[in-house]
Amino acid sequence: GAVVSQHPSWVICKSGTSVKIECRSLDFQATTMFWYRQFPKQSLMLMATSNEGSKATYEQGVEKDKFLINHASLTLSTLTVTSAHPEDSSFYICSATSGDNEQFFGPGTRLTVL
Amino acid sequence: GNSVTQMEGPVTLSEEAFLTINCTYTATGYPSLFWYVQYPGEGLQLLLKATKADDKGSNKGFEATYRKETTSFHLEKGSVQVSDSAVYFCALESAAGKSTFGDGTTLTVKP
């Protein structure tokens, strides 16, 4: 099956710093990528939908200036958590859709903000 | 808005036992329904799906039938194995392509 990678797999940062998370589709071109947030023992919450070359569409309640998404190519999307605070600590997961709209998920990135 | 409710866990079974994880949904229109599995330390993987009413999705011995009349998509397996231990997520995808997930059910199968 198609493979989606995320980098880094985990990151620890100080409060106030910015963190960038990369999501790559390794063996297919992804027309759309999605960013999710997963709290411990809870479900995935869709944060935003990202299409290559256009601005991301954010879900209600998600601050677009806080969570910057860039989708510069058909194989790469980045999520930047700006001025991170402890409440931003979470597990961030991306997914990418192939031509038949099946979603392939990345392994996730655990962010801990001290 | 759309929502997915699945059986709370954790669920603990002995090997070869029968598994049912209930999932019901609320949605406008005709969503596609999915079961995803997340093994320890790994990302979500598609387990099975159904795109219209009365469709049955199946994979690796797991089955689920899209029941529009009861808005359900219960996951079943006749004989679980230790290797089936994982977290299972029920999800729907709207016609607009947005996914809504249930809270996940942790399954532990003991030898």
Interface residues (C-beta under 8 A of the other chain):
Chain A: G1 V4 T32 F34 K41 Q42 S43 L44 L46 T49 I93 S95 T97 N101 E102 Q103 F104 F105 G106 P107 G108
Chain B: V4 Y36 G41 E42 G43 L44 Q45 L46 F89 E93 G97 K98 S99 T100 F101 G102 D103 G104
